[in-house]
Amino acid sequence: MKTDMTTTLTAALSGLQVGVNNAQKAAGEVAKLTTGSKSVQEAVRPLLNLQQAEQDVAVNSKVIKAESDTLGRFVDETA
């Protein structure tokens, strides 16, 4: 399957936005927690979701940086 920079960048930007949205949702769930109001599993789940969202954002940010670096090198070489 042939992948061009636009496709990769679009997928990474989409993944980044999903990660940010998931982080906001998980953070809201964490903020609603009160001591003793939830089971341990229910309390841990939003924290794990927040950690997963953080990893998703980090990975997609690295893809975007790699694409930017590649484009920068291409521009430098053709200038």
N, C-alpha and C positions, 0 to 999 in steps of 0.2 A: 504494500500500500504506500503510495507516494504521499508525503506530507510536506506542505510548504510552510513557510514562516507565518503566513497569515492564519492558516488553520491552527497551527500550534499556539500562536499568540492568542487567538480567539478562545481556544479551549482553556488556556491558562487563565485568561481574564475572567472567563465564566466560572472556572473553579475557584478563583480568588473571591469572586462575589458570593458564591455559595458558601465558602468558608466563613466569610465575614457575617453573612446572614445567620449561619448556624451558631457562630460565636455569640451574636447578639441574643439569639433565642435562648441558648444555654445560660448565658449570663443573667438573663431575666428570670430563668427558672431557679438559678442559684440564689438570686436576690430574694425570691419568695420563700425560701426555706426558713423555717423557724425551728429552734431546738425542740426536739421531741415530737414534732408534728408529723414526721414522715418516718418510714422504716429506713434502715441503713441503705438498703438497695435503692430506694427511691431518692435518697439524698445523694448517693454516689453517682447515679446515672447522669444528672446534669453536669457534674464535675468532669466525668469522663467525656461527655459530649463536647464540653468546652475545650478539653485537651485535644480531642480529635480535630476540632475546628482549627485550633492553633496550628496543628501539624499540616492540615490541608492548606491553610494560608501560606505557611512557610514553604511548602513544596511548590505551590503554584507561583510564588514570588521568585523562587530560584529559576523556574522555567522562563518567566518573563525577563529576568536579568540575563539569562543565557541568550535569549533571543535578541535582547538589546545589545549585548556585547558582540554577538555575531554580526548584526546589522552595522554596528559601529566599525568593526574591522573591515567589512565589505566596503563601506563608504570610504574609509581611510585608504584602502588598497586601490580603489578606482579613482580617487581624487588626484 
